[in-house]
């Protein structure tokens, strides 16, 4: 399952730099109804670069910013000053603590009220003359490019640094895989500090000479309006964004003919199919992680197909990947994921997370199969199923369920309905109803918290 990059990696920094060297009044980003052009971006980025060049300390900077425009300008300013930007979720205190523990002298670009008193906050810059020539600097392929925090769905978030080689290869391959057009306009429901929003919502349009409409954290009505108003070429979302849209879209809704992508968490079949029924548009589901970035794509229930340049293999049932963007060195050994998979033609099928494979009565199955069965119940809004140890060493499965408003569904009725679909050994030992499920970044389920909760009730 191997293929090659459809472009020269060494040309990518100049390619993106050239795409940025457009008329200064070209819009580059829209946020909360405000548009920002390249002249404004260059002015603020130059100001950030000047501030960083005067600062002492390590050649990296933590960016803790709510505004996507300020974040983009700070990223470009860091590159101009030859600093590596570390992107931090502005709602996360744990990420601040982690980066300070790892790099105690690191400087922050942030609004002071958002950070602890002891952090080192650089002064907000004075912007330069917007009429000055554009002078953009992109990191070299072997230079530090950006660092992301993982979602922490299996525990504490960790920092993942990326080199220029990794980002250029991934964004170029993704652009080819998806067929992103020249001048690509994106609407991103995912924040730009996350690798999904950064790669597809920001770097793809930068590479293609386009622009981004940043819509993270906006209500469903505003999400729909952004699609109708801006008519993007690409839409960057997660499963929960499409679920929100399904709730307000009318049948036959005339959404733009865009590339709709979903990643960050599995896309339930009922969400995927309902979106197609309402709009006639298929969702491109992407597989990857912060560590690997995007690796494969599929539409519907088809096999996952690797990106150009990516290789996959299956060893001891675990999916392993290798690509120029998974590791800084393309010759690096394979990266073993946490996912169980099986070959399917030239692609593969995912069977579930390794930690969610459970063996009961000598028979193995994935909790994802149980989740899917529960999700099909008409009164169920959300669900998660996790393995746990009952009585210390007995494997069992716990289901956590959120019901729709006015539902009278109870555990006995749900278990009876499930018995019509699942073998007896697959039925959850416990079913707990919650008002909502604990989630992390991009609405990923917080499995660590759920496993602890299941163990408490064992």
C-alpha positions in Angstrom: 0.0 0.0 0.0 2.6 2.5 -1.0 2.6 5.5 -3.3 4.7 8.7 -3.8 4.3 12.4 -3.4 2.9 14.1 -6.5 5.1 17.2 -6.1 8.6 18.3 -5.2 8.9 18.8 -1.4 11.7 21.3 -1.8 9.5 23.7 -3.8 6.8 24.0 -1.2 8.1 26.9 0.9 8.5 29.1 -2.2 5.1 27.9 -3.5 3.3 29.1 -0.3 5.4 32.3 -0.1 4.4 33.1 -3.7 0.8 32.5 -2.9 1.0 35.0 -0.1 2.5 37.6 -2.3 -0.7 38.8 -3.8 -2.4 42.3 -3.9 -2.5 43.6 -0.3 -6.2 44.2 -0.5 -6.9 40.5 -1.1 -9.0 39.0 1.7 -7.1 36.2 3.6 -9.4 35.6 6.6 -12.9 36.3 7.8 -13.9 36.1 11.4 -17.2 37.1 13.1 -18.2 39.2 10.1 -14.9 41.1 9.9 -12.6 40.6 6.9 -8.8 40.9 7.0 -6.6 41.4 4.0 -3.0 40.6 3.2 -1.9 44.1 3.9 -3.3 44.0 7.5 -1.9 40.5 8.0 1.6 41.6 6.8 1.5 44.6 9.1 0.6 42.7 12.2 2.9 39.7 11.4 5.8 42.1 10.9 5.0 43.7 14.3 5.1 40.3 16.0 8.3 39.4 14.2 10.0 42.6 15.5 8.8 41.8 19.1 10.2 38.3 18.9 13.5 39.4 17.5 14.0 41.6 20.5 13.0 38.9 23.0 15.6 36.7 24.8 15.1 33.1 25.6 14.3 30.0 23.5 13.6 30.1 19.8 10.0 29.1 20.3 6.9 31.1 21.3 3.6 29.9 22.8 0.6 31.4 21.1 -2.5 31.7 23.3 -4.9 33.7 21.2 -8.7 33.6 20.8 -8.8 35.6 17.5 -7.9 33.5 14.4 -6.5 36.6 12.7 -4.2 37.4 15.5 -3.2 33.7 15.6 -2.4 33.6 11.9 -0.4 36.9 12.2 1.5 35.6 15.2 2.3 32.3 13.3 3.7 34.2 10.3 5.5 36.6 12.6 7.2 33.8 14.4 8.4 32.3 11.1 9.7 35.7 10.0 11.6 35.9 13.3 12.8 32.2 12.9 10.9 31.1 16.0 8.8 28.0 16.2 5.1 28.7 17.2 3.5 26.5 19.8 -0.3 26.5 19.4 -2.3 26.4 22.6 -6.0 26.0 23.1 -7.1 29.3 24.7 -9.6 27.5 26.8 -7.0 25.0 28.2 -5.1 25.7 31.5 -3.5 22.2 31.3 -1.7 23.1 28.1 -0.2 26.2 29.6 1.0 24.2 32.6 2.5 21.5 30.3 4.4 24.0 28.1 5.7 25.9 31.1 6.9 22.6 32.7 8.7 21.6 29.5 10.1 25.1 28.7 10.1 27.3 31.8 11.5 30.3 30.1 9.2 30.3 27.1 7.5 33.6 26.1 3.8 33.9 25.3 2.0 36.0 22.8 -1.4 36.4 24.5 -3.8 38.9 26.1 -2.5 39.2 29.7 -5.9 38.6 31.3 -5.9 35.1 29.9 -2.7 33.8 31.5 -1.4 33.2 35.0 0.6 36.1 36.5 4.0 34.3 36.4 4.0 33.7 32.7 6.3 35.8 30.4 4.0 37.7 28.1 5.6 39.7 25.2 4.3 43.2 24.6 1.7 43.6 22.0 3.4 44.9 18.8 3.0 48.1 16.9 1.9 47.4 13.4 4.1 48.4 10.5 3.2 50.4 7.4 0.6 48.4 5.5 2.0 49.8 2.2 5.4 48.3 2.8 6.4 45.4 0.4 5.4 42.0 1.4 8.4 40.0 2.7 7.3 36.6 3.9 9.6 34.0 5.3 8.6 30.3 5.4 10.5 27.7 7.5 12.9 25.5 5.5 11.9 21.8 5.1 14.3 20.7 7.8 13.5 23.6 10.2 11.0 23.6 13.1 7.6 24.6 11.8 4.9 24.3 14.5 3.9 22.3 17.6 0.4 21.1 18.5 -1.1 19.6 21.6 -3.0 16.3 21.3 -6.6 16.1 22.3 -5.9 14.1 25.5 -8.9 11.8 24.9 -6.9 8.9 26.5 -5.3 11.0 29.2 -3.2 14.2 29.5 -2.5 16.1 26.3 1.1 16.0 25.0 3.1 18.3 22.7 3.8 17.1 19.2 6.4 19.2 17.3 6.5 19.2 13.5 9.2 20.1 11.0 8.7 22.0 7.8 9.1 18.7 5.8 6.2 17.1 7.7 3.8 20.0 7.2 4.6 20.8 3.6 4.4 17.1 2.6 1.1 16.6 4.4 -0.6 19.8 3.2 0.5 19.1 -0.4 -0.6 15.5 -0.3 -4.0 16.4 1.3 -4.6 19.1 -1.4 -4.0 16.6 -4.1 -6.1 13.9 -2.4 -9.1 16.2 -2.0 -8.7 18.0 -5.3 -8.5 21.5 -3.6 -8.8 24.1 -6.4 -6.6 27.1 -7.1 -7.8 30.0 -4.9 -9.5 27.5 -2.5 -11.9 29.1 0.0 -12.5 27.2 3.2 -15.1 27.5 6.0 -13.5 26.0 9.1 -15.7 25.0 12.0 -12.5 23.7 13.6 -10.2 26.1 15.5 -6.9 26.9 13.7 -4.8 26.0 16.7 -5.8 22.3 16.2 -4.0 20.3 13.6 -7.2 19.7 11.6 -8.1 23.3 11.4 -4.5 24.4 10.9 -3.8 21.9 8.1 -7.1 22.0 6.1 -8.7 25.3 7.2 -5.5 27.4 7.1 -2.6 25.8 5.3 -4.5 24.3 2.3 -6.0 27.7 1.4 -2.6 29.4 2.0 -0.9 26.9 -0.4 -3.6 27.3 -3.0 -3.7 31.1 -2.8 -7.2 31.2 -1.2 -8.8 32.4 2.1 -10.4 31.0 5.2 -13.6 31.8 7.0 -13.0 30.9 10.7 -16.2 29.7 12.3 -15.1 27.7 15.3 -17.4 27.8 18.3 -20.3 29.4 16.4 -24.0 28.1 16.7 -25.5 25.9 14.0 -27.6 28.7 12.5 -24.4 30.8 12.0 -22.6 27.7 10.6 -25.3 27.3 8.0 -25.4 31.0 7.1 -21.6 30.9 6.6 -22.0 28.1 4.1 -24.7 29.9 2.2 -23.0 33.3 2.3 -19.4 32.4 1.5 -20.0 29.4 -0.7 -16.7 27.8 0.1 -14.8 25.2 -1.9 -14.0 23.2 1.2 -15.7 22.8 4.6 -13.7 21.6 7.6 -15.6 20.0 10.4 -16.1 17.1 12.7 -18.9 14.6 13.2 -20.6 16.8 15.8 -20.7 19.8 13.4 -22.5 17.7 10.8 -24.9 16.5 13.5 -25.6 20.1 14.4 -26.2 21.0 10.8 -28.5 18.0 10.3 -30.7 19.3 13.1 -31.4 22.6 11.3 -31.1 21.8 7.6 -34.3 21.3 5.6 -34.6 18.4 3.2 -33.2 19.5 -0.2 -31.2 22.3 1.3 -29.1 24.0 -1.4 -25.7 24.0 0.2 -22.7 24.9 -2.0 -21.0 22.2 -4.0 -18.0 22.0 -1.7 -15.6 19.3 -0.5 -17.1 18.5 2.9 -14.6 16.9 5.2 -14.9 15.4 8.7 -12.1 14.2 11.0 -11.0 14.2 14.6 -13.6 11.5 15.7 -15.5 8.7 13.9 -18.3 9.9 11.7 -21.5 7.9 12.6 -23.2 6.3 9.7 -26.6 7.9 10.6 -25.0 11.4 10.7 -23.2 10.8 7.4 -26.3 9.4 5.6 -28.7 12.0 7.0 -26.4 14.8 5.7 -26.5 13.2 2.2 -30.3 12.8 2.4 -30.8 16.5 3.2 -28.2 18.1 0.9 -27.1 15.5 -1.7 -23.5 16.0 -0.7 -21.2 13.3 0.4 -18.8 13.8 3.4 -15.1 13.0 2.9 -14.1 11.3 6.1 -10.4 11.6 7.0 -8.4 9.3 9.2 -5.3 10.5 11.2 -4.1 11.9 14.5 -2.0 14.8 15.8 1.0 12.4 15.6 0.4 11.2 12.1 -1.7 14.0 10.6 -4.0 12.9 7.8 -3.2 9.4 6.5 -6.3 8.1 4.6 -9.7 9.1 3.3 -13.0 7.4 2.5 -16.5 8.3 1.4 -19.4 6.4 3.0 -18.5 2.9 4.1 -15.9 2.3 1.4 -12.4 1.1 2.4 -9.9 3.8 3.7 -7.5 4.9 0.9 -4.1 6.2 1.9 -3.0 9.7 0.8 -0.4 10.1 -1.9 3.0 9.4 -0.2 1.5 7.4 2.7 2.1 3.7 3.4 0.0 1.5 5.6 0.4 -2.1 6.8 -1.2 -4.2 9.5 0.9 -6.1 12.1 -0.7 -8.1 14.9 -4.0 -6.5 13.8 -2.7 -3.0 14.6 -2.6 -0.4 11.8 0.9 0.9 11.2 1.7 4.0 9.0 4.7 5.6 7.4 4.8 8.8 5.5 7.0 11.9 5.0 4.8 13.7 7.5 4.4 11.1 10.1 8.1 11.3 10.9 10.6 14.0 10.2 12.8 11.4 8.5 10.9 9.5 5.7 13.2 6.5 6.4 12.1 6.3 10.0 10.5 3.0 11.2 6.8 2.5 11.0 4.4 4.3 13.5 2.0 1.9 15.2 -1.4 3.4 15.8 -3.9 2.5 18.5 -6.4 1.2 15.9 -7.3 -2.4 15.0 -7.6 -2.8 11.2 -8.0 -5.4 8.4 -7.0 -5.2 4.7 -9.7 -4.5 2.2 -8.5 -4.4 -1.4 -6.0 -1.6 -1.9 -7.2 0.0 1.4 -8.2 -1.1 4.9 -11.1 -1.1 7.3 -10.9 0.1 10.9 -12.4 -2.3 13.5 -12.0 -0.1 16.5 -9.4 1.2 19.0 -7.1 -1.4 20.5 -8.2 -0.3 24.0 -11.8 -0.8 23.1 -11.5 -4.4 21.9 -13.0 -6.7 24.6 -13.0 -10.4 25.0 -15.9 -12.0 26.8 -16.6 -15.7 26.9 -13.6 -16.3 24.6 -15.1 -14.1 21.9 -13.5 -10.7 20.8 -15.5 -7.7 19.6 -15.2 -3.9 19.5 -17.2 -1.5 21.7 -17.7 0.5 18.5 -20.1 -2.2 17.3 -22.2 -1.8 20.4 -22.1 2.0 20.2 -23.5 1.8 16.7 -26.3 -0.5 17.7 -27.3 1.8 20.6 -27.1 4.9 18.4 -29.7 3.4 16.1 -32.4 3.5 18.8 -34.7 6.5 17.9 -34.6 7.9 21.5 -30.8 7.9 21.8 -29.0 11.2 21.2 -25.4 10.2 22.1 -23.6 7.1 23.3 -20.2 5.7 24.4 -19.3 2.2 25.4 -16.0 1.3 27.2 -14.5 -1.9 28.5 -13.7 -2.2 32.2 -12.7 -4.8 34.8 -15.6 -6.1 36.9 -14.8 -7.7 40.3 -11.1 -6.9 39.7 -10.4 -9.1 36.7 -13.6 -10.0 34.9 -13.9 -8.1 31.5 -17.2 -6.3 31.0 -18.7 -3.5 28.9 -20.3 -0.3 30.2 -22.5 1.9 28.1 -23.2 5.6 28.7 -26.2 7.0 27.0 -27.7 10.4 26.4 -31.4 10.3 25.4 -33.3 12.8 23.4 -35.6 15.3 25.1 -38.8 13.9 26.6 -37.5 10.3 26.3 -38.7 7.7 28.8 -36.1 5.1 27.7 -34.7 3.1 30.6 -31.9 0.4 30.8 -34.3 -2.5 30.6 -36.0 -1.3 27.5 -32.7 -0.4 25.8 -31.2 -3.8 26.7 -34.2 -5.6 25.3 -34.0 -3.6 22.0 -30.3 -4.4 21.8 -30.9 -8.1 22.3 -32.6 -8.1 18.9 -29.4 -6.9 17.2 -26.5 -8.2 19.3 -25.3 -11.5 20.5 -25.9 -11.9 24.3 -22.1 -11.7 25.1 -22.0 -8.2 23.4 -24.7 -6.7 25.6 -23.4 -4.0 28.0 -23.2 -5.2 31.6 -24.2 -1.7 32.8 -26.1 1.1 31.1 -25.8 4.5 32.6 -27.9 7.5 31.5 -26.1 10.9 31.6 -27.2 14.4 30.6 -24.1 14.7 28.4 -20.9 12.8 27.7 -17.5 14.1 28.8 -15.6 15.4 25.8 -12.2 16.9 24.9 -11.0 18.9 21.9 -13.1 18.7 18.8 -15.7 17.0 20.9 -13.7 13.8 21.1 -15.0 11.5 23.8 -13.1 11.6 27.0 -12.5 7.8 27.3 -10.2 8.1 30.3 -13.0 9.7 32.4 -15.6 7.2 31.1 -13.4 4.3 32.0 -12.9 5.7 35.5 -16.6 6.2 35.9 -17.3 2.6 34.7 -14.8 1.3 37.2 -16.4 3.3 40.1 -19.7 1.6 39.5 -18.2 -1.9 38.9 
